């Protein structure tokens, strides 16, 4: 492929940290099948690592694996140290491949940057390159809460979660308030040292994202899917200009926050691995995708909380930012493309290579990918008719 396409857009224009992460995946792909990290091995690595990090006489107790974690191995443990009360912690450990391979360092920095404005688990330590723990890892404080009402029976990762009217009316207030706060974060904060600003030109924010996920698709796809090639061409021909750069969560939706069922208060916003600096329309498009939204009485509730139009109106009222329909549509196409790549590219590839601790789940996500592809066809068609 030539470095530029017919429109003269640089196909290799990527945020430097993302480019390095993608290169790291290629370097690791030559390894054999991935072996799950056993609790006794992890404990033996954790205690000396924490000691080197300044923890006095660290002792790891009640270490056990957590369920879930489609892209990361997750563990919970109690840390006891001299002079301090025991502390419950969560560790996220990166396999060789998964639905997404991202940077633990960036996740660590983003959670630290928003710590004072939105509820996130306190980030404690990061082994960014995996030198100490065997694989890149992040350790954070444990937070109580649930990702869905205990009475509901939705699928994994928040797909189709049903939230009762009383609960969602309370949750949505926090949901919008926290999104406002995330987008209000100082993007030039020294805490975000591994983040770069896409400010070379007004279209760079969109181009960086398109290049990121088309590169992932070209690297990971086991076989071609023509509509994804069509979507890539359409996105490159319709890159929007970004008027205001903000910090984006990148996966802001029901299923990625914890809440208290009694107070209906969001206790922690989770899964910051896709965080980056870009256009606020992207988070809004992601939040309102149909596959993880609930339809009630014929109305689509974005992230199972409120109608899409109301979401956009309340966001505008809270932030003063206007929603441009054309830019929103672009990011709807992009987000569906990204989800398709995650399921039909990276997830399937990781199962094929036996590079993940949940091969069965990676394979299960494949048919889910076609849900995103079908939705992508519908949304693309709306743009082609304009």
N, C-alpha and C positions, 0 to 999 in steps of 0.2 A: 504494500500500500504506500502511495506517495505521501510525503509529509503533509501536504495540504490537499484539500479536495477542490472541486471546481470553483467553489465560492471563495477559495483562498483562506479558509479557516484552518488553523493549525490543529491537526487531529491529535497531536501529542502534547498539547497545552494542558498540563495537569498540575494541580497543587503539588509542590515538591514532596511533602510528607506522604501524600497518597501514592505518588509514583514510587517512592521507596517501599511502601507497604506492598504494592502489587509485585514489585521485583522480588520481595522476600517470599511471596507465595511460590513463585517459580523456582526459587532456590530450594524450597522445602519439598517440592513435588517429587523429587527423585527419591525421597525416603520411602521406606516400606510401609506396611499397614500401621496405623496408629494404635497404640496400646493405651487404654485408659489409665489414668494416674491412680494408683492404689493409695488408700488412706495412710498406710504405714510408711510408704515412700514419701508422700507429701509431708507428713508430720516430721520425718527425719530431715527434710529440707527446710521446712518452715522455721523450726526453732533456731538453728544457727543463722538463718537469714535475718530473722527479727532481732537476734542478738547483735548482729553487725549493724542493724539499723538503729541501735541505741536502746532497745527494749531490755530492761534489767531482768536477767534470769527468766526468759520467756518459757512458759509451759503451755502446750496445746492440749486441750481436753475436749471430749465429746465431739471429735471431728467426724462429720458424716457428709455424705453426698446429698445434694438437693435434687429433687425432681425437676424436669424441665431443662431449659438451657439449650435451645436448638443450635446455637452457635458456640457455646462455651461450656466447659465442665464447671459446675458450681458446687461449692462446699460451704458448710457452716461449721464454725468451731468457737470454743470459748478460749480466750487468751487470758492467762493469769500471769502477772508479773509482780516483782517485788515493789511494794509501796503503793500499789494501785488496786482498785476493785476489779474483779473479773469482768471481761468485756466480750460480748458476743460479736463475731465478725463473719463476713461473707467473703469468699475468695472466688474470683472468676478466672479460670485457666483456659488458655486458648489452645485448641487442637491444631493439627497440621492444616486442615481445611474445614469448612463448614458453610453455612448459608452466607456467611460474610467473614472475611478476615480483615480486621481493622486494627487500629493502633490503640493499645492500652494506655500509652502516654497521653494521647489526645483525650481519651475518655477521662483520665485522671485530671487533666488540666481543666476540661470543661466543667466537670462536676465541682471542682474547686472554685472556678470562676463564678458560678451561680449559687454557691452555698449560702450566701447571705440574703438572697432574694427569693429563692424557691426551695421547697423541701426536697433535698436529695440526701442519700446516705453519705455520711462523712467519709471522704476518701482518706485512707490511712497510709498505704504504701503501694508502690507500683514497681514491678520487676519488668521493665519495658521490653527487654530483649530475652528474657527467660534464662539469663545466666545463672541465677540462684535457684529457681524453682523448676527448671527443666523446660518450661514453656512460658511465653509472656503471660503475666498475671497482674491482677489488680485486687487489692484488699480494701474493703470498706466496712463501716459499722453496720450491724444488722438493724433493720427497721421493721416494726410490726405493721401488719396490714394485709389486705387481700387484693387481688387483681380483678375479681369479679364477685358478685353477690354469691354467698354460699349456697343459695337455693337454685342458682342457675346451672345449666348443663351445657354451656357453649363449648366449642372446640378449643384447641390449644391456641396460644398467641393472640387471644382476643377476637378470633373470628366469630362474628355473629352473637356477641355477648348481649344478653337481654337484661336491661336495667329498669326497674320499676320507676314509674313517673315521679313519685315522691323523692326517691334517692337521686335520680338524675337531675332534677331541678336544683338540688343542692350541690351536686358534684360539678355541674356545668359552670357555676359561678367561679369555683376554684380553678377549673380547667382553663377557662379563658384568662383569668387573672394571672395564672402561672405562665401561660403562653406569652402574654404581654410582657411579663418580667424577663423571660428568657430573651425575647427579641429586643429588650431594652438594655441588655448586658453590654458593657464597654468592649467592643470588638478589638480595641487596641490595648487591652489590659495586658500587662507583662506576664500575667498568669497563663495566658494563651500563647506561650512561646513557640509551640510547634504548629500554630495556625498561620496561614498566609491570607492576605486580603486579595480577593480577585478584583483588582481595581486598575488593571492595565487598560481596559476599555469597558464600556457599559455592558457588553455581552459576555464578558469573561466568566462571570459567576455561573451563567447557564452553560457556557461551553465547558467549563471545568467539570460540571456534573455529568453532562452528556459524554465527555471523553472518559471519565472515571468508569461509568457503567457500561459503555460500549467496549472499553478495553477488557473489563471483566468478562463480558459475554464472548468476545473473540478469544480470550484465553481459556475459558472454562467450558464452552458449549461442546457437547459430545456430537451433536448434529444440528444442522441449520434449521431455523424456523423463519420462513420468508417474511411474515408480518413484522418480525423484529427488525429485519433489514429495512423494510418500508418505514417503520417507526423511526429508525435512526436517521434515515435520509430526511424525513419530515422534520424532525427536531433540528437538524443542522440547518435546514432551510428556513426555520422559523424561530431562531434564537431570540428571546426577548431581551430588551435592555433592562438593567436593574437600576432603579432610581435610588434605592436605599439599601445598603448592606446591613444585615443583622446576624447575630448568632442564631443558628438553627439547631433544633434538637435532632431532626432528621428521621425520627420514628415516633412522633408525638401522637398518641392514640390510646384509646381504652385497651387495657392489657399491658401497658407499659408504665402504669403508675399503681401504687398501693394506696388504699384508702381504708378508713375506719368506718365500718358499716353503721355504727351507732351515731357518730357525729357527722358522717358524710364528708369528712375532711380528708383531703389528699395528704397522705403522710410521707410519700416519697415518689419522685419521678425517676424512673429507671431507664436502663438501656440507652446510654449516651454514645454508643459506638459509631453512629452515623453522623455525629455532630460536625458541623462545618459552618463557614460564613457564606451567606448567600442571600437569596431573595425570599422575603417572608411569604410570598405566594406558595412557595414549595411546601412549607409546613402545613399551610391551610389545605392545599391539595391532598397531601398525604393523610391528614386527619379525616378528610371526608371521603376517602375511597370506599366504594360500595362493598368490597369483600369483607371488611371488618366493621361494617356498619349494620345496624338492625333496621328492618323495615316494619313499621307499625301503622296499621290502617292505611296502607298504600303510600306512606311517607317515609323516605329514607332519613334516618337519624344518624348524622355524622358521628362516628365513633360511639354509636348507640346512645347519644346524649341529646341531640337537638337537630332540627332540620338544617340542611346546609345553608340556605339563605339566611336563616337566623344566626347561624355561626358566623357568617361573614359580616352581617350587620352588627352583631355584638362585638366582634373583633375591631371593626372600624370605629364604633362608638368608644371602645376602651382605649384605643391607641391613636386615633386620628388618622390612621393610614387607610387609603382607599384601595378597593379591590378592582384591579383591571381585568375584565373578563377574558381578554385575549391572553394575557400573561398567566392567569389562573388555568386556562385551558391547556396551555403549553405544559405547565407543571403537572396537570392531571395525566397527560400523555407520558411525561417523563416518569412520574411515580409508578404508573402501571408497567412501564418498560422495566424500571428498576426491580419491581417485585417479580416480574417474569424472569428476569436474569437470575435473581436470587434463587428461585425455585427450580427453574429448568436448566440453569447453568451451574452455579456454584454448589447448590445443594446436591444435585444429581451427580456432579463431578466428584464431590467429596465421598459420596457413597460408592461410586464406581472405583475410586482409588483406595477405598477403605481407610480414609484419612480422618475419620470422625468417630467419636464415641457413641453416636446414635445413628448408625447406618440405616436402621429401619425407618426412623423418623425422616431422614434425608430423602429416602425413597418415597415415603408417604407424601412429602411436599410436592412431588412431581405433578400429580393430578391437580393439586391446588394451583400450580403454576398456570395450568390451562384456564382456570377461572380468571386469572389476571389477564391472560392473552385474549380471551373472549371479550372482557371488559375493555381492553386496549383497542380492539377492533372497533367497538362501538364508539369510543371516544375519538379515535382517529377519524372515523367516518364523519363525525360532527365537524371536525376541522377541514376535511377535504371538501365538504359541501359549502363551506363559507366562501 
